[in-house]
Amino acid sequence: MELDNFSKDGSDMVSDVINTTVFMSIAYGIIWKICPMLSKVKEEFRASFADNILNFFYVPLLCYFAVASVTNLWAWGLHGRWLATCYESYLFLLLYVSKNTMRTFSSLMLGDKKETIVLIHIHHVISVACYGFALYSSRFHFYACLDGVCEVSVIFLNNKQIWRNMGWSKQNKLYILNAHCLAITWMLTRVTLFPVWMYLWCKDHYMYPEIVERESYFEAIVYPTTTFVLWLMSISWFIPIVSELGRLIGLSPGKKENKSA
């Protein structure tokens, strides 16, 4: 197996981002248009529902590129973690930056009233800045994609949101199975993975100080800080995920949930 070390020059990269963002916008616009035919979701939540439908197809693809990139780049040691790139890592960063740029602007234009939309905007702006810089610099693709493995849990979170927007009953074996998968993947790919990310990052900096000279202040400060904040947020979000699962299977105090929220 040979390392691709895939990269493009600045103009081609910008062209890819623009074209992919336009494609994502068209796909999102079509879904947004047909949303009323799929569910009686309130108009103020229509933008989020359209995003959930798009994510049903987009997130699994993103997860594939993230996992494939980590597997490929890890095999090449320090060089793979810091300086190497591959085709899959390029596609992961390209898709993430393009889609979440589109999502931020579309939610502002369409007046998305989702309860957590402000936090989502902040998350998207910071993550697009980090991933965009990694895409531009062709460095730290491994660490970017390792963080991106957390998107595996979004598959099941997205399923949950679609289920609720469709108004289906929560006392359903598929919904309960999805709740189990959400709790497990959230623990593995967020609560556990982010500390592993920070350990590897600190270990590389301690053991290979000579390579740190190639690192910018933005990379040295913003990347680990963002991952640490995401870890804290993931812990806080894990509590309601586990609480809902407990209610669904009758382990938590209170009545079992029998209808969509």
C-alpha positions as CSV (number, residue, x, y, z in Angstrom):
1,M,0.0,0.0,0.0
2,E,1.3,3.4,-1.0
3,L,0.5,6.7,0.6
4,D,-1.5,8.9,-1.8
5,N,-0.4,12.2,-0.3
6,F,-3.2,13.7,-2.3
7,S,-3.4,17.5,-2.7
8,K,-4.6,20.2,-5.1
9,D,-3.4,23.7,-5.7
10,G,-5.3,26.7,-4.3
11,S,-7.4,27.5,-7.3
12,D,-8.5,23.9,-7.8
13,M,-9.3,23.6,-4.1
14,V,-11.5,26.8,-4.1
15,S,-13.2,25.5,-7.2
16,D,-14.0,22.2,-5.5
17,V,-15.4,23.9,-2.4
18,I,-17.6,26.3,-4.5
19,N,-18.9,23.5,-6.8
20,T,-19.6,21.1,-3.9
21,T,-21.3,23.9,-1.9
22,V,-23.5,24.7,-4.9
23,F,-24.4,21.0,-5.3
24,M,-25.2,20.7,-1.6
25,S,-27.4,23.9,-1.8
26,I,-29.4,22.5,-4.8
27,A,-29.9,19.2,-3.0
28,Y,-31.0,20.9,0.2
29,G,-33.3,23.3,-1.7
30,I,-35.1,20.4,-3.4
31,I,-35.5,18.6,-0.1
32,W,-36.7,21.7,1.6
33,K,-39.3,22.2,-1.1
34,I,-40.8,18.7,-0.7
35,C,-40.7,18.7,3.1
36,P,-44.4,19.5,3.5
37,M,-45.2,16.3,1.5
38,L,-43.1,14.2,3.9
39,S,-44.3,15.5,7.3
40,K,-46.6,18.1,8.9
41,V,-43.6,19.7,10.7
42,K,-44.0,23.3,11.7
43,E,-42.8,25.9,9.3
44,E,-40.2,27.2,11.7
45,F,-38.6,23.7,11.9
46,R,-38.8,23.0,8.2
47,A,-35.2,24.0,7.6
48,S,-33.9,21.6,10.3
49,F,-36.1,18.8,9.0
50,A,-34.7,19.3,5.5
51,D,-31.2,19.1,6.9
52,N,-32.1,15.8,8.7
53,I,-33.3,14.3,5.4
54,L,-30.1,15.4,3.6
55,N,-28.0,14.1,6.5
56,F,-29.6,10.7,6.1
57,F,-27.6,10.3,2.9
58,Y,-24.7,12.6,3.6
59,V,-23.5,11.6,7.0
60,P,-22.8,7.9,6.3
61,L,-20.7,8.9,3.3
62,L,-18.8,11.4,5.5
63,C,-18.2,8.7,8.1
64,Y,-16.8,6.3,5.5
65,F,-14.2,8.9,4.4
66,A,-13.3,9.7,8.0
67,V,-12.7,6.1,9.0
68,A,-10.9,5.3,5.8
69,S,-8.6,8.3,6.2
70,V,-7.7,7.5,9.8
71,T,-6.9,3.9,8.9
72,N,-4.8,4.9,5.9
73,L,-2.9,7.7,7.5
74,W,-2.3,6.0,10.9
75,A,-0.3,3.3,9.1
76,W,2.4,5.9,8.2
77,G,3.3,6.9,11.7
78,L,4.2,10.5,12.6
79,H,4.4,11.6,9.0
80,G,0.9,10.2,8.4
81,R,-0.5,12.0,11.4
82,W,1.1,15.4,10.8
83,L,2.0,16.0,7.1
84,A,0.4,13.3,4.9
85,T,-2.9,13.5,3.1
86,C,-5.0,11.0,1.1
87,Y,-7.9,11.2,-1.3
88,E,-10.4,10.1,1.3
89,S,-9.2,12.8,3.8
90,Y,-9.5,15.5,1.1
91,L,-13.0,14.4,0.3
92,F,-13.9,14.3,4.0
93,L,-12.7,17.9,4.6
94,L,-14.3,19.1,1.3
95,L,-17.7,17.6,2.1
96,Y,-17.7,18.8,5.7
97,V,-16.7,22.4,4.8
98,S,-19.0,22.7,1.9
99,K,-22.1,21.2,3.5
100,N,-21.8,23.1,6.8
101,T,-21.1,26.4,5.1
102,M,-24.3,25.8,3.1
103,R,-26.2,24.8,6.3
104,T,-25.2,27.9,8.2
105,F,-26.3,30.3,5.5
106,S,-29.5,28.4,4.6
107,S,-30.6,28.3,8.3
108,L,-30.1,32.1,8.6
109,M,-31.9,32.8,5.3
110,L,-34.8,30.4,6.1
111,G,-35.2,31.5,9.7
112,D,-34.6,28.2,11.3
113,K,-36.1,28.2,14.9
114,K,-34.5,25.0,16.2
115,E,-33.9,25.4,19.9
116,T,-30.1,24.7,19.7
117,I,-29.6,26.6,16.4
118,V,-27.3,29.2,18.0
119,L,-24.9,26.5,19.4
120,I,-25.1,24.7,16.0
121,H,-24.0,27.9,14.2
122,I,-21.1,28.5,16.6
123,H,-20.0,24.8,16.2
124,H,-20.2,25.0,12.4
125,V,-18.2,28.3,12.2
126,I,-15.4,27.0,14.4
127,S,-15.3,23.5,12.8
128,V,-15.4,24.9,9.3
129,A,-12.5,27.2,10.2
130,C,-10.5,24.3,11.5
131,Y,-11.3,21.9,8.8
132,G,-10.9,24.6,6.1
133,F,-7.4,25.4,7.4
134,A,-6.5,21.7,7.3
135,L,-7.8,21.5,3.8
136,Y,-5.9,24.6,2.7
137,S,-2.6,23.7,4.5
138,S,-2.6,20.0,3.7
139,R,-1.5,19.3,7.2
140,F,-3.1,17.4,10.2
141,H,-5.6,15.5,8.0
142,F,-5.3,12.5,10.3
143,Y,-6.3,14.5,13.4
144,A,-9.1,16.3,11.4
145,C,-10.5,12.9,10.3
146,L,-10.0,11.3,13.7
147,D,-12.2,14.1,15.1
148,G,-14.6,13.4,12.2
149,V,-15.1,9.8,13.3
150,C,-17.5,11.3,15.9
151,E,-20.0,11.8,13.0
152,V,-20.8,8.0,13.3
153,S,-23.0,8.9,16.3
154,V,-24.8,11.6,14.2
155,I,-26.2,8.8,12.0
156,F,-28.3,7.6,14.9
157,L,-29.0,11.1,16.3
158,N,-30.3,12.1,12.9
159,N,-32.5,9.0,12.7
160,K,-34.0,10.0,16.1
161,Q,-34.7,13.5,14.8
162,I,-36.3,12.3,11.6
163,W,-38.5,9.9,13.6
164,R,-39.7,12.6,15.9
165,N,-40.4,15.0,13.1
166,M,-42.5,12.3,11.3
167,G,-44.6,12.0,14.5
168,W,-44.1,8.3,14.9
169,S,-44.4,6.6,18.3
170,K,-41.3,6.2,20.4
171,Q,-42.5,2.8,21.7
172,N,-41.2,1.0,18.7
173,K,-38.5,-1.6,18.5
174,L,-36.6,0.2,15.8
175,Y,-36.7,3.5,17.7
176,I,-35.5,1.7,20.9
177,L,-32.7,-0.1,18.9
178,N,-31.6,3.3,17.4
179,A,-31.6,4.8,21.0
180,H,-29.2,2.0,22.1
181,C,-27.0,2.6,19.0
182,L,-26.9,6.3,19.7
183,A,-25.9,5.9,23.3
184,I,-23.1,3.3,22.4
185,T,-21.7,5.3,19.5
186,W,-21.9,8.6,21.4
187,M,-19.8,7.0,24.2
188,L,-17.3,5.4,21.9
189,T,-16.9,8.1,19.2
190,R,-17.2,11.2,21.4
191,V,-16.8,10.7,25.2
192,T,-14.0,8.2,24.7
193,L,-12.5,9.3,21.3
194,F,-11.8,12.9,22.1
195,P,-9.6,12.1,25.1
196,V,-7.7,9.6,22.8
197,W,-7.3,12.4,20.3
198,M,-5.9,14.8,22.9
199,Y,-3.6,12.1,24.3
200,L,-2.1,11.4,20.8
201,W,-1.8,15.1,20.1
202,C,0.1,15.7,23.4
203,K,2.2,12.6,22.9
204,D,3.3,13.7,19.4
205,H,4.2,17.2,20.7
206,Y,6.2,15.7,23.6
207,M,8.1,13.0,21.7
208,Y,8.8,14.9,18.5
209,P,9.5,18.5,19.4
210,E,11.4,19.1,16.2
211,I,8.3,18.7,14.0
212,V,6.4,21.3,16.1
213,E,8.4,24.0,14.4
214,R,6.3,23.4,11.3
215,E,3.1,24.1,13.2
216,S,1.3,27.4,13.2
217,Y,-0.1,29.1,16.3
218,F,-3.7,28.5,15.0
219,E,-3.1,24.8,14.7
220,A,-1.3,24.6,18.0
221,I,-4.0,26.4,20.0
222,V,-7.3,26.1,18.2
223,Y,-7.2,22.5,17.2
224,P,-6.8,21.0,20.7
225,T,-9.0,23.6,22.3
226,T,-11.8,22.9,19.9
227,T,-11.5,19.2,20.6
228,F,-11.5,19.7,24.3
229,V,-14.6,21.9,24.1
230,L,-16.4,19.3,21.9
231,W,-15.6,16.7,24.5
232,L,-17.2,18.8,27.3
233,M,-20.2,19.4,25.1
234,S,-20.5,15.7,24.3
235,I,-20.5,14.8,27.9
236,S,-23.3,17.2,28.7
237,W,-25.3,16.0,25.7
238,F,-24.7,12.3,26.7
239,I,-26.7,12.7,29.9
240,P,-30.1,13.3,28.2
241,I,-29.3,10.6,25.6
242,V,-28.8,8.0,28.4
243,S,-31.8,9.4,30.3
244,E,-34.1,8.9,27.3
245,L,-32.8,5.4,26.8
246,G,-33.5,4.6,30.4
247,R,-37.1,5.8,30.1
248,L,-37.6,3.8,27.0
249,I,-36.5,0.6,28.6
250,G,-38.1,1.4,32.0
251,L,-34.9,1.9,34.0
252,S,-35.3,5.6,34.7
253,P,-37.9,7.0,37.1
254,G,-41.1,8.2,35.5
255,K,-43.4,6.9,32.9
256,K,-42.1,5.2,29.7
257,E,-42.3,7.5,26.7
258,N,-45.1,6.5,24.4
259,K,-45.3,9.3,21.9
260,S,-43.1,11.7,20.1
261,A,-42.0,14.9,21.8
